[in-house]
């Protein structure tokens, strides 16, 4: 089995050989990334193997990183630095980062019905998680 560095180098070469670095765009690669993520979602929902889907996502991310003169290691380092001290809580099996609500946010939040008295049963998991993340730090209830 090849190590991760060798596999990344081979994926970069594959992209160069097919003119997917100079001959493509970040926007086109983003579209491809979304397609691959949708395939992952389908296989998760169908309880099918996901290794190929995760690999395909990594291949597209390698393309986007290469196009922007970045390495996956650099990108992962930036993301880790961003999350390492993050606080939050689990909502419906998803970690929702703690957010603070400031005056500017209050008008925006009205669009999500915060404080509207809307029943929790009427909300999607995303809406519950979004609201929980926004009000978590204040200790408010949804």
N, C-alpha and C positions, 0 to 999 in steps of 0.2 A: 504494500500500500504506500502511495506517495505521501510525503508530508505536506502540510498546509502551504508552505512557501512554494514548493514545486508546483502544486496544483494552481495556486494563484498565478504564478509565472506562465503556466501553460494556458490558463484562461485568458490572460492578457495577450499572449501570442495569437491565440485563436481569434480574438477580436481584431487584432492588427491584420491578420491574414485575410479577414473577410471585410476589411475596410469599415469596421464598426466603431472605430475611434475617430478618425478624420472624416469619415463619410456619413456619420450619424450626428444626432444632436442629443443633448440632455433630455429634451422634451420627448423625443422618440423613444429613448431608453426608459424614461419614466413610464410611458405608455406600456412598454414591454414588462416593466417591473409590476405594474398593476395587474396585468394579465397573469403573471406568474403567481402573485399573491392570491388572486381569485382561484387559481388552480389549487393552491395550498388550502384555501378555505373549503373548497368542494371536497377535497380528500379528507380533511379533518371532519367535516360534517357526515361523510359517508364511512368514517372509520377505516379509511384506506391508508396504505403506507405514504409517508410524507417526505422521505429522504430525497427523492428526485426533485420535488417541489422546492425544498429548502436549498438544495444545490443550485437549481435554476435561478432562484432569487439571488443567491450569492454571486453567480456568474454575471447577472445584470448589474449588481452593485459594484462588482469589480470594474465593469465597463465605465460606470458613472464616476467612480473614484479615479480611475486612470485618466479619463477625459478631463478631470479637474486637478490633475497632478497631486492626487492624494493616495495614500495607501489605506487598506482596510484597517490596519493597526492604528494609524493616525485618527481615523474616523471613530473607531471604537474607544480610543483614549479620550477624545473630546466628549463622547457620549457618557463614558464612565465618570469623568470629572463632573459632568452635569448631574448625574443621578446619585453619586456615591453618598451624599448626605441628605438625600431627599426623604421627606416624611410623607406619610399618607395612611390610607387604610384600604382594606379589601372591601369591594362592593360587588356583589354577585360574581365572585371569583376573579375580579379584575382589580389590580392595584391602582388606586386613584391617588395621584399626588396631591398633597396639601396645597391649597391656593389661598391667597388672601384676597378679600374683596375690598376694593377702594371705591371712592365716590364715582370715578369714571365708569367702573364696572357696573354700578348699580342700575344705570339706565339700560345697559346691555342685558343684564340679568332679567329684567322685566320680560324680555322676549322669551325667556325660558320658564316663566311662571313661578319664579322663586317667591315664596310668600303668598302665592295666589290661592292656597288652600286646595289645590288640585290633589286628587288622591294618588298615592304612590302606585296603586295597581294600574293606573292609567298611563304610567310612564314606561318607556322602554328602558332596558338595562343601560343603554348609553346615556339617556337623560338622567337616570338615577345617579350614575357614576359621575357625570359632569357636574350635577348639582352638589353631590357629596363632596367632590373635590373643591368646589368653590366655597362651601360654607364650613368645611371641616375644621379649619384653624380656629374659627370663632366658637366651636363647640355647639353650634346651632343644630337643630333637627330639621330634617326635610319635611 
